[in-house]
Structure formats: C-alpha cells, structure tokens
Amino acid sequence: MRKLSMEELNRKSVDEFKVAEKTPVIVVLENIRSAYNVGSVFRTADAFLLEAIYICGYTCIPPHKEIKKTALGAEDSVHWKHFPNASAAIEQLHAEGFKIYAVEQAQGSTMLHEANCSAGDKIAVVFGNEVTGVEQTTIQQCDGCLEIPQLGMKHSLNIATAAGVVLWELVRKRIAALSSTQIA
C-alpha cells in the first residue's frame, strides 16, 4: 500500500464542483456559535458533494477568517444561503419537497443507523447550537429526529463531529444503493 499523490486524488476544481451532480442533502445550521464548526461543516459538505448549507440565525457566514481556516476553500465550492431563522429555511425546504430531520436526542427519535432513506430522497438535516441543541420550535417543524447512538458517559458530540457522522451515514447509504443498482 502507498499513499496517493495529490494528482491521483482527482480533486474537482471549484467550477467542476459547482456543476457536478450533487447529493440531494442540505445541511441546516441553527445558531452555531463557533465559526470553526461552520467551516468544518463546509469541508464535510464539500467532501460528500452535498447540495447546500443553509445558515440560520446568528451562525456566522462566509467570508469569515475562522470559517476559512477550517473550510480550506470549501466555503467557495459549496452553495450556501442565509436565513434569519431555521423556520424560514424549513418552510422553503418543505416547499421544495425535502424531508427534514433535526439531529437531536428526542422522544421518538430514530437511531441514525435505522433511518430509512432511499438514494433519491431529498433530505435536510438540522444541527443546533453547541450548548442548547436544536430549538424545540424547530424540532416541531421537522418530519422527525435522527439520533446518533452514544454509548459512553458523555451523550453529546461536537457539532462538526456530529455532522460528519450523520452526513457520512446518509451518503454511505446512497452509495450502497447506487452501487447495488449498477451491479444489477
């Protein structure tokens, strides 16, 4: 085994990314305090070729030096839009046919690995504030809650880590579904 060179990675340019077919997943960031977390989510959204990031409330927006530091240019490739609050973003997403899930520990939540998402489903996932999580009023507007199983003493993850876990699971299921249809 050997590490691949930068040339072998076949990275997309910003222009190639913008015109590429996207994974129909939108991330909604509700009142995220840390610009570093926002930048990390941009980088993850780029890695998984997500459709967009919707930035809500007081979550900072590009250009911002702390976003730039962790996004490493993904803030230029990933489409983003700012909304005054999550309610406005959810209203638009519902109108566009998205199923919306808050990522939260809640009564009646679905464990992430048990989520039933098909390859073509349009999904939006809401990530909340680092301390208070997704607001209750936002949860009530969602189609459900996805919960990351946690087995240790701490039952919370940094928002950037939670986004990586949730988004990989959603993308992984799509990759598996697409691979099985290409084999058949």
C-alpha positions as CSV (number, residue, x, y, z in Angstrom):
1,M,0.0,0.0,0.0
2,R,1.1,3.6,-0.7
3,K,-0.3,7.0,-0.1
4,L,-1.9,8.6,-3.2
5,S,-0.4,11.7,-4.6
6,M,-2.4,14.9,-4.9
7,E,-2.6,14.4,-8.7
8,E,-4.0,10.8,-8.2
9,L,-6.9,12.1,-5.9
10,N,-8.7,13.6,-8.9
11,R,-9.9,16.6,-7.0
12,K,-12.6,18.7,-8.6
13,S,-11.9,22.4,-9.2
14,V,-14.4,24.9,-7.7
15,D,-16.0,25.2,-11.1
16,E,-16.3,21.4,-11.6
17,F,-17.8,21.1,-8.1
18,K,-20.4,23.7,-8.8
19,V,-21.7,22.0,-12.0
20,A,-21.4,18.4,-10.7
21,E,-24.5,16.4,-9.8
22,K,-25.0,16.8,-6.1
23,T,-26.1,14.5,-3.3
24,P,-29.7,15.8,-2.5
25,V,-28.8,16.6,1.1
26,I,-29.0,20.1,2.6
27,V,-27.4,20.9,6.0
28,V,-29.2,23.5,8.1
29,L,-27.1,25.2,10.8
30,E,-29.2,26.8,13.5
31,N,-27.4,29.3,15.8
32,I,-23.9,27.7,15.7
33,R,-21.6,29.8,17.9
34,S,-18.2,28.6,16.5
35,A,-17.1,29.7,13.1
36,Y,-14.6,26.9,13.2
37,N,-17.5,24.4,13.4
38,V,-19.2,26.1,10.5
39,G,-16.0,25.8,8.4
40,S,-15.7,22.2,9.3
41,V,-19.2,21.5,8.1
42,F,-18.5,23.3,4.8
43,R,-15.5,21.0,4.4
44,T,-17.6,17.9,5.1
45,A,-20.3,19.1,2.7
46,D,-17.7,19.5,0.0
47,A,-16.3,16.1,0.7
48,F,-19.7,14.5,0.2
49,L,-20.8,16.7,-2.7
50,L,-23.8,18.0,-0.8
51,E,-26.4,20.3,-2.4
52,A,-26.1,23.2,0.0
53,I,-25.7,24.5,3.5
54,Y,-28.5,26.8,4.9
55,I,-27.1,29.1,7.6
56,C,-29.7,30.3,10.1
57,G,-29.9,32.9,12.9
58,Y,-26.6,34.2,14.3
59,T,-24.5,31.5,12.7
60,C,-21.7,33.4,11.0
61,I,-21.4,33.4,7.3
62,P,-18.6,33.5,4.8
63,P,-16.3,35.3,4.3
64,H,-15.0,34.8,7.8
65,K,-11.4,34.1,8.8
66,E,-12.3,31.2,11.2
67,I,-14.6,29.6,8.6
68,K,-11.8,29.9,6.0
69,K,-9.3,28.3,8.4
70,T,-11.3,25.1,8.7
71,A,-13.2,25.0,5.4
72,L,-9.9,25.2,3.4
73,G,-11.8,26.7,0.4
74,A,-15.0,24.7,0.7
75,E,-16.8,27.9,1.5
76,D,-16.2,28.8,-2.1
77,S,-17.4,25.5,-3.6
78,V,-20.5,24.6,-1.5
79,H,-23.6,26.6,-2.2
80,W,-24.9,28.3,0.9
81,K,-27.8,30.6,1.8
82,H,-28.5,32.6,4.9
83,F,-32.0,32.7,6.6
84,P,-33.0,34.9,9.5
85,N,-34.1,31.7,11.4
86,A,-34.5,28.0,10.9
87,S,-38.2,28.3,10.5
88,A,-37.7,30.3,7.2
89,A,-35.3,27.7,5.9
90,I,-37.6,24.8,6.8
91,E,-40.5,26.5,5.1
92,Q,-38.5,26.7,1.9
93,L,-37.2,23.2,2.2
94,H,-40.8,21.8,2.7
95,A,-42.0,23.7,-0.3
96,E,-39.1,22.1,-2.3
97,G,-40.1,18.6,-1.2
98,F,-37.4,17.9,1.3
99,K,-37.9,15.6,4.3
100,I,-36.4,17.5,7.3
101,Y,-34.8,15.9,10.3
102,A,-33.4,17.5,13.4
103,V,-30.3,15.8,14.7
104,E,-31.2,15.6,18.3
105,Q,-31.9,13.3,21.3
106,A,-35.6,13.4,21.5
107,Q,-38.6,11.3,22.4
108,G,-39.5,9.2,19.4
109,S,-36.2,9.9,17.6
110,T,-34.9,7.4,15.0
111,M,-31.4,6.0,15.6
112,L,-29.2,7.1,12.7
113,H,-28.3,3.6,11.6
114,E,-32.1,2.7,11.5
115,A,-33.0,5.7,9.3
116,N,-34.9,4.5,6.2
117,C,-33.6,6.8,3.4
118,S,-33.6,5.9,-0.3
119,A,-30.9,7.0,-2.7
120,G,-33.2,9.6,-4.4
121,D,-34.7,11.1,-1.2
122,K,-34.3,14.8,-0.8
123,I,-33.2,15.2,2.9
124,A,-32.3,18.2,5.1
125,V,-30.7,17.7,8.5
126,V,-30.8,20.4,11.1
127,F,-27.8,20.8,13.5
128,G,-28.3,23.0,16.5
129,N,-26.3,25.2,18.9
130,E,-23.3,23.7,20.6
131,V,-24.9,24.1,24.1
132,T,-28.7,24.0,23.7
133,G,-29.0,21.9,20.5
134,V,-31.9,22.2,18.0
135,E,-34.6,24.5,19.4
136,Q,-37.9,22.8,20.3
137,T,-39.9,25.1,18.0
138,T,-37.6,23.9,15.2
139,I,-38.0,20.2,16.1
140,Q,-41.8,20.7,15.9
141,Q,-41.4,21.8,12.3
142,C,-39.3,18.8,11.3
143,D,-40.5,15.4,9.9
144,G,-38.6,13.6,12.6
145,C,-35.4,13.5,14.6
146,L,-32.3,11.4,13.9
147,E,-30.2,10.4,16.9
148,I,-26.6,9.3,16.9
149,P,-26.2,6.3,19.3
150,Q,-23.8,7.1,22.0
151,L,-22.6,4.6,24.5
152,G,-20.3,6.4,26.9
153,M,-20.7,8.8,29.7
154,K,-20.9,11.9,27.6
155,H,-24.1,12.0,25.5
156,S,-23.1,14.8,23.2
157,L,-20.7,15.4,20.3
158,N,-19.2,18.5,18.9
159,I,-21.4,19.7,16.1
160,A,-18.7,19.3,13.5
161,T,-18.2,15.7,14.6
162,A,-21.9,15.0,14.7
163,A,-22.3,16.5,11.2
164,G,-19.5,14.2,9.9
165,V,-21.2,11.1,11.4
166,V,-24.7,11.9,10.2
167,L,-23.7,13.0,6.7
168,W,-21.4,10.0,6.2
169,E,-24.3,7.7,7.1
170,L,-26.7,9.4,4.7
171,V,-24.1,9.4,1.9
172,R,-23.0,5.8,2.7
173,K,-26.5,4.5,2.3
174,R,-26.8,6.3,-1.1
175,I,-23.5,5.0,-2.3
176,A,-24.5,1.4,-1.3
177,A,-27.9,1.8,-3.0
178,L,-26.4,3.2,-6.2
179,S,-23.7,0.5,-6.3
180,S,-26.3,-2.3,-6.0
181,T,-28.3,-0.8,-8.9
182,Q,-25.2,-0.6,-11.1
183,I,-24.3,-4.2,-10.3
184,A,-27.8,-5.5,-11.1
